[in-house]
C-alpha cells in the first residue's frame, strides 16, 4: 500500500526514510516495519517490468493503436506529452 501511495500520489521515494513516516507506520501497525528505500526501488522496478509485459501482451493482440500528442510552448520551450 505504501508503494502504491508513493507512486499514485507522486510522492518522493525518500518518504520511507523520514523519521515521522516511520513513526506513523510503526505506531499504526506495531507488528510491521517500514520497507527500505532500496527495497522500495526494487519493488517499483519489478512492478514496472510486469506492467510493461502486460501492456506488450495486450498491444500485440491489437491491429491498430491510436495515440495523441499534446503540444504547447512554455518559456520558449516546446513540450510534447504522449498519451496512450
trRosetta pair geometry for C-beta under 8 A, 3 or more apart (Angstrom, degrees):
i j d omega theta_ij theta_ji phi_ij phi_ji
1 4 5.8 -55 -148 40 33 108
1 5 6.2 37 153 -22 66 107
2 5 5.7 -55 -148 36 30 113
2 6 6.4 30 155 -20 65 105
2 16 6.8 83 159 -90 136 107
2 25 7.5 1 -82 -99 134 133
2 34 7.5 135 -110 -143 171 79
2 35 6.8 175 74 26 142 110
2 40 7.7 -81 114 -110 111 112
3 6 5.9 -55 -150 34 29 110
3 7 6.4 21 156 -12 64 109
3 35 7.8 -2 -57 49 97 149
3 40 6.2 -179 -101 -142 91 82
3 43 5.6 -85 -110 113 150 134
3 44 6.5 -165 -159 -72 111 81
3 47 7.3 153 152 -27 136 154
4 7 5.8 -58 -144 42 32 107
4 8 5.7 17 165 -9 70 116
5 8 6.2 -61 -132 46 23 101
5 9 5.7 -3 175 5 63 119
5 11 6.9 6 131 13 79 137
6 9 6.7 -68 -131 50 15 92
6 11 4.6 -95 -137 62 62 107
6 12 7.9 -73 -154 77 102 23
6 13 6.5 77 178 -103 139 52
6 15 6.1 -165 -107 40 110 136
6 16 7.7 -36 -73 -38 145 99
6 40 7.2 18 45 -166 165 129
7 10 7.7 11 176 -72 27 40
7 44 6.9 162 -76 -122 117 109
11 15 5.1 11 147 -39 121 147
12 15 5.6 138 77 -38 72 86
13 16 7.2 -35 169 15 57 101
13 37 5.9 92 145 -147 100 99
13 40 6.0 161 -161 112 97 135
13 41 6.6 46 -164 -71 146 89
13 44 7.9 -78 -112 -16 119 156
14 17 4.8 -46 -169 32 74 118
14 18 7.0 92 136 -40 78 86
14 37 6.2 -2 -107 -103 54 137
15 18 5.8 -41 -160 7 41 117
15 21 5.5 125 167 -81 75 167
16 21 6.4 -117 -117 113 27 141
16 22 7.7 78 -178 -70 51 82
16 34 5.5 169 -163 165 88 113
16 35 6.1 -47 -156 77 148 70
16 36 6.9 135 127 -165 131 16
16 37 5.5 169 69 -74 115 68
16 40 5.6 177 2 -43 155 147
17 21 7.8 53 58 55 27 127
17 22 8.0 -15 -174 -43 18 113
17 37 5.5 -12 -49 -45 109 120
18 21 4.2 78 73 8 100 109
18 22 6.8 -171 91 -9 51 85
19 22 5.5 -54 -147 38 34 113
19 23 6.3 36 153 -20 66 105
20 23 5.6 -51 -147 36 32 114
20 24 6.4 40 151 -24 63 103
21 24 5.5 -49 -150 31 33 116
21 25 6.5 28 155 -14 65 104
21 34 6.9 102 123 -123 93 152
22 25 6.0 -58 -149 39 30 106
22 26 6.1 18 160 -9 67 112
22 34 4.9 -103 -115 2 75 150
23 26 6.1 -60 -137 45 27 102
23 27 5.8 25 163 -18 65 113
24 27 6.1 -63 -145 39 21 107
24 28 6.0 7 163 -6 62 116
25 28 6.1 -63 -138 46 25 102
25 29 5.8 -34 179 41 66 105
25 32 6.4 -93 164 98 98 113
25 33 7.8 71 123 -172 124 21
25 34 4.8 116 67 -73 156 98
26 29 7.0 -71 -117 69 20 67
26 30 6.5 53 177 -116 60 45
26 32 7.3 -146 -103 78 50 73
26 33 7.2 19 -90 -115 94 49
26 34 7.2 -70 -45 -26 88 97
27 30 7.2 6 -145 -74 18 76
29 32 3.8 -2 129 27 120 124
35 39 4.5 -113 -178 87 105 126
35 40 5.5 132 111 -58 118 81
35 43 7.5 3 161 -6 160 141
36 39 4.6 94 55 9 82 100
36 40 6.8 -137 98 -6 44 87
37 40 5.3 -51 -147 35 35 118
37 41 6.4 35 155 -19 66 103
38 41 6.0 -55 -151 35 28 109
38 42 6.5 29 150 -18 62 108
39 42 5.4 -53 -146 37 35 114
39 43 6.2 35 154 -19 67 106
40 43 5.8 -58 -149 38 28 110
40 44 6.3 27 154 -19 65 107
41 44 5.7 -53 -144 36 31 111
41 45 6.4 33 156 -19 64 104
42 45 5.9 -55 -150 35 28 110
42 46 6.5 27 152 -17 63 107
43 46 5.7 -56 -148 38 32 111
43 47 6.2 33 153 -20 66 107
44 47 5.6 -53 -145 38 32 113
44 48 6.2 37 152 -24 64 105
45 48 5.5 -52 -148 33 31 116
45 49 6.6 33 153 -20 64 102
46 49 5.8 -52 -151 33 33 111
46 50 6.6 32 152 -16 64 104
47 50 5.8 -54 -151 36 33 111
47 51 6.3 35 151 -20 65 107
48 51 5.6 -55 -148 37 31 114
48 52 6.4 32 154 -19 65 105
49 52 5.7 -52 -148 35 31 112
49 53 6.4 31 155 -17 64 106
50 53 5.8 -56 -149 37 31 111
50 54 6.3 31 153 -19 65 107
51 54 5.7 -56 -148 37 30 111
51 55 6.3 28 155 -17 65 107
52 55 5.8 -56 -146 38 30 110
52 56 6.2 30 156 -19 65 106
53 56 5.7 -53 -145 37 30 111
53 57 6.3 32 155 -21 63 107
54 57 5.7 -56 -150 35 29 113
54 58 6.4 25 155 -15 65 107
55 58 5.8 -56 -146 39 32 108
55 59 5.9 23 160 -12 68 112
56 59 5.9 -59 -137 44 27 105
56 60 6.1 35 159 -31 63 107
57 60 5.9 -52 -148 25 25 114
57 61 7.4 17 155 -13 56 105
58 61 6.3 -69 -167 33 33 106
58 62 7.1 24 146 -20 67 112
59 62 5.5 -60 -150 32 44 114
59 65 6.3 5 -143 -74 101 145
62 65 5.7 83 114 -65 132 91
65 84 7.5 -27 177 -151 116 93
67 82 6.1 -2 176 -165 127 94
67 83 6.8 160 -162 77 78 51
67 84 6.0 -42 -110 -107 92 50
68 82 7.7 156 83 -150 47 51
68 83 5.4 -11 61 57 91 101
69 80 5.5 -17 -172 -162 109 101
69 81 7.0 151 -159 72 56 46
69 82 5.7 -25 -104 -97 78 65
69 83 7.8 176 -90 18 32 76
70 80 7.2 146 76 -156 50 47
70 81 4.5 -10 57 55 102 102
70 83 7.0 45 -8 -10 103 115
71 78 7.0 -7 -166 -175 100 89
71 79 6.7 161 -149 85 52 56
71 80 5.1 -11 -98 -101 86 74
71 81 7.8 -166 -71 21 43 67
72 79 5.7 -14 65 58 69 102
73 76 6.9 6 176 -120 112 17
73 77 6.5 160 -156 76 70 38
73 78 5.5 -34 -100 -96 83 56
73 79 7.0 157 -104 12 28 83
74 77 5.8 -27 69 58 66 90
74 79 6.1 7 18 -10 104 130
